[in-house]
Structure formats: structure tokens, C-alpha cells
Amino acid sequence: MKVLRVIGGVDPAFGGPSVSAISSCIAARRAGVTTAVVFPVEEAGPGSLPERLARDDVEVISFALARWLSREAAAFDVIHTHGAWTFTTVASLLVAKGKGRAAVLSTHETLTDFDLARSAAPVRTAKRALRHFYLRSFDLIVTSSELERRDSRCESARARVVVLCHPVEHSDRGAPSQSGSVGSASTLRLGFLGRLDAKKNLDVLICAVGLLPQEVTLRVAGDGHPRMRAALRRLARERGADHRVEWLGFLAGSAKHDFFASIDLLVMPSAYECFGM
């Protein structure tokens, strides 16, 4: 079986979908599934995700997507796309149907009521219609948890719906060693790792830190929209916690291991979280 994975982007700064999609491709290839990945933006170089894929013998393609799909899709048995609200998903579905190939969608939370509720009314209406179209058109829908499956209204799907937890790429590094004594009497080092987004509830965590003793500090690893960054930093100042909150920005690769080694407790207060990477 030969599978073509279609991804809107593979930059890890985009968040969970790019990371889990790439790990899924690598896991499939290691299980013996011939896998190629196509995406619409050139992203390469040492240490990049395309370079990592190539190490595992996953073919990497970066071209004018729609034209390439219509010309080459017939060479694959399955067209597997990731995420719902991109041109790549619509193009993949239409090409798969036109070529008589199986069409698979990994939703990455995008079909959930939670996601739709955050959109403006006209966009929300369009997304509901497109969700209905996807659920009746794809041959297989892949969700990452029962929560996501339930909140995506998959009971209306003609497609088969399955729950597959995200694979995590194996690392040769062991568990990070603590750089200090965990839970010592002198300090408590909290950590947050994720995209700066309203659903992550980082504001709740910052408010909590403001109520806690001065010995409690918070390290924030992640990035987001400039307005969100500014609002969170302002909140930290207003709550008297700005001197105890360290903003690390986006972390990748070994920097994540170092981050985990530098904290005593990881705090993830998300209102909705299916990735858990």
C-alpha cells in the first residue's frame, strides 16, 4: 500500500498538528507503509522536519500543490490529509474522489464544536457546512480522542470514524534530569509549554501565580499572536507576577528537554486539549 500524506505546513511553530502529523508519517513508514508527504511551502535545511522525514525514507514533495495532486495522485492508494480548514484538504478530497482513491482525514481538533464556536458567525456557518460535507465524503475520519470524536459530531458521518492516539517519535535521550531539588522548601518552579492561545488558559495560570508566594515562579515556553503575548504580559504585571514569569518563546528539539529539566511541575490548564504531546 502506498499512502500520500497532504499537510498544509510542517513548521513546528504552527503547533500540534504539524508535530503529530509528522510523527504519524514516521510511525507509518517504520511499520512498513510506503509513505510520501506533500506540502505547499518549501521548508528544508539541516534539522528541519523534511530532513527528519527523509532520514526515515519518507519521500518529501514540495510543489504547486493542486496541479501536482491532479497529476500524481493516481500513483497512490490512499490520500491522507491533515486538518480541515485549509485549501490542501479540499483539494486532496476532490482529487482523491476524482481518481477513485481512498480519502482519509486526520482532523486535529478542527471539526470540534469548540473550534467552530471560536469563529465569527459567517465563518462558523461555513465551517458547519464544510464539516457536514467532510463527514459524508471522506472514507475514513481519524480523531485523537473520544472527546474529539464526540465534539466533532461524527455520529452523522457516512465515513468510518476511528480514534487513534498520536504517535510520539522515539528519542534516544533519556528522561531529563532535574537541574535542582524538586519541590524544595526554597522554590517551586512551574512550567507551561504550548501555543499562546485563549483555549490554553494561560491567563488562569498567571492569575494563580499572582496569588501564590513569591517563591513560586513560572517559565512559559511557547509563542502566539503579538496581541496575545502583549495581553498576557500585561496581565502578569497587573497581578504583580511579572518578575516571577519568564517568557522563553518557542522551543524546539533539545530545548524542550532542557525546559523540562529546569522545572518542578508542568501545568497545562487547557480548556480543550487533544494532543498531549
BELRAWO-V53170 format. One record per backbone hydrogen bond with DSSP energy under -1.0 kcal/mol. NH is the residue of the N-H (numbers start at 0). CO is the residue of the C=O. Records with the same first field share a line. If there is no record, write none. Layout:
BEGIN
NH=CO + CO
END
This chain:
BEGIN
2=33
3=77
4=35
5=79
6=37
13=10
14=11
18=14
19=15
20=16
21=17
22=18
23=19
24=20
25=21
26=22
27=23
28=24
29=25
30=26
31=28
32=27
33=0
35=2
36=58
37=4
38=60
47=44
51=47
52=48
53=49
54=50
56=53
57=52
58=34
60=36
67=63
68=64
69=65
70=66
71=67
72=68
74=71
75=72
76=1
77=1
78=101
79=3
80=103
81=5
82=105
89=85
90=86
91=87
92=88
93=89
94=90
95=91
96=92
97=93
98=94
100=95
101=76
103=78
104=139
105=80
106=141
109=106
111=108
112=150
115=111
116=112
118=115
123=119
124=120
125=121
126=122
127=123
128=124
129=125
130=126
131=127
132=128
133=129
134=130
135=131
137=133
138=102
139=102
140=159
141=104
142=161
148=144
149=145
150=146
152=149
153=148
155=152
156=153
157=134
158=134
159=138
161=140
163=142
178=260
183=180
187=214
189=216
190=264
191=218
193=220
195=222
196=194
199=196
200=197
204=200
205=201
206=202
207=203
208=204
209=205
215=212
216=187
217=243
218=189
219=245
220=191
221=248
228=224
229=225
230=226
231=227
232=228
233=229
234=230
235=231
236=232
237=233
238=234
239=236
240=235
241=235
243=240
245=217
247=219
254=251
255=252
257=253
258=254
259=255
260=256
261=258
262=259
263=188
264=188
266=190
270=198
END
